[in-house]
Amino acid sequence: MRATIIHGAGDVRVETVPDPRIIQPTDALVRVVAACICGSDLWPYRSMPASEEGERIGHEFLGVIEDLGAQVEGLKAGDLVVAPFVWSDGTCDFCHEGLQTSCRHGGLWGRSGIDGGQGEAVRVPEAQGTLVKLPVGEDSTLLPSLLSLSDVFPTGYHCARTAGVNERTTVTVIGDGAVGLSAVLSAKRLGAERIILMGHHASRTDLGVAFGATDVVAERGDEGAERVRELTGGDGTHTVLECVGLEAAIETAFAVVRDGGTVSRVGAPQYAKVPMDFGVFLRNVTLTGGVAPARAYIDELLPDVLDGRIEPGRVFDRTVGLEEIAGGYEAMADRSALKVLVRP
Amino acid sequence: MRATIIHGAGDVRVETVPDPRIIQPTDALVRVVAACICGSDLWPYRSMPASEEGERIGHEFLGVIEDLGAQVEGLKAGDLVVAPFVWSDGTCDFCHEGLQTSCRHGGLWGRSGIDGGQGEAVRVPEAQGTLVKLPVGEDSTLLPSLLSLSDVFPTGYHCARTAGVNERTTVTVIGDGAVGLSAVLSAKRLGAERIILMGHHASRTDLGVAFGATDVVAERGDEGAERVRELTGGDGTHTVLECVGLEAAIETAFAVVRDGGTVSRVGAPQYAKVPMDFGVFLRNVTLTGGVAPARAYIDELLPDVLDGRIEPGRVFDRTVGLEEIAGGYEAMADRSALKVLVRP
């Protein structure tokens, strides 16, 4: 089959790889109907050392089950399913607690002999715990929003949930990328009435406003933080959703959070240390978040997507074929596309 | 009157200062019956640059009201009262939320013309919001435990509460100082059944066991963290109470917290940045805590102290007169005393 392999910074190729097949009785074989490129895929796209062998890439996909291992129950060939961006057994203590990203028998796509999501097919380990059946056909117009359940929307939702967003909390969202916009939509869904979006790409913040942002702050850094404080009577907001992953964004987050408030981070951190000095200590600011256990949220979010109450798939603003995926990476890297959907 | 002034590292003196008197109608004048030395007082005691003028010091005290401003209600001359270590008005939004340390009209003892607690008397601003009446006489044997309500015990309690300790969470407490031992007692009060105390002073960890610790780990650093993981099947504990304030303690905290768990810090941070890299992010670890709003917890904890159900005052292992307070500082600094009570 054909699949995407990253060989280094700026070097994404589609190559022929071995066809996947069932190996374990807990596996499923999924033909990919739609995949996408994640903001976190851009980190290796920007910095990976050159490698002749390269690495499989992609961790967001939905598709049709073509074959199943003997032990998989509740799924059948022909089912349309979405895969969260970490596979998990669904039976261990962490899975039961809703932290499938720490599953005792789980793992990442594209690692250790597991296929990546940006290809024609994927062998899915622990299929029964991992995959979620979608009650629509593969030609459904809901496909972009359903695909967003694999990562980007639950990541924004994890940010809002762990921050404790509710109808009584004010919210600042830092970042107008697809995760930041998903965080806006999530905060709105959780009842927040005041959602300040920090971002400076008008086409993106416009979508943020459509998703529920009540204010947009285009200024960055200290100036942006000052503006958020002005908007909140000098206090900052109860919750801050950090959807970038750079140290500057974390610094802004602490500058705009209200005393006693919570910063949640879901931007994959490109830093090793967080500035949490005596000043932050005196203000009792909490830092939470982390990699989102998407699987934990799909059951909760799916009905809203199926009913059309929310349209998280609006973050996709370009579609490419698998053979054109390198152009998709380029478009996301140069910000001419917000998020790229891939059709194998 | 006589009061303690710190003039620099290792230089604590008792000097004659102006007698306090009522200035604002919201003030109270309190004759100090018992005060104490805080672990946080040791930071300037170890590092303050020499100063001829010096600074008033001390923020934990209880005493008898001698005079009251005209606007103070609910208190009267002769009442025995305890003061939390931050004064606050009790009426602003932060006070109503239980975050009196961020009170819009509050402040710290010993700063900006306000008396310190280590002296014969204190002018208490915002007395109605700040002071809590104690229904015992000044000769009560409960005085050490009641005095502990001003800071050390609520600080341990804040650590346990913000970490989310309950009957279902396992707990590691880092530090066998008075705050760490108070955190053990707090975790026990909140129902924790497994409390691992990391500390290497046997006389202190013995008190920790009396307070409810089920395991003591005397090893430090990586070795100590390894031991905690051994004790918890490799996983670490759901909550970690960091009661030291050094970066090494924070590193240990992240090393012993279970995936999805919470580290709470109440040791005044002697660091500017916290190591929260991609590994911590992948494990969804939360960092919370901060300076404890002692006032928020006194009403809840006082009945247990009055009934003798808990004895947080057992952390005091030495008593000195005010004129001998320099010896008290020396004893706490060289660890020959755990916590020193001062009798003016």
Interface residues (C-beta under 8 A of the other chain):
Chain A: F94 E97 L99 T101 S102 T162 D259 G260 R265 A268 P269 Y271 A272 K273 V274 P275 M276 D277 F278 V280 F281 L282 R283 N284 V285 T286 L287 T288 G289 G290 V291 P293
Chain B: F94 E97 L99 T101 S102 T162 D259 G260 R265 A268 P269 Y271 A272 K273 V274 P275 M276 D277 F278 V280 F281 L282 R283 N284 V285 T286 L287 T288 G289 G290 V291 P293
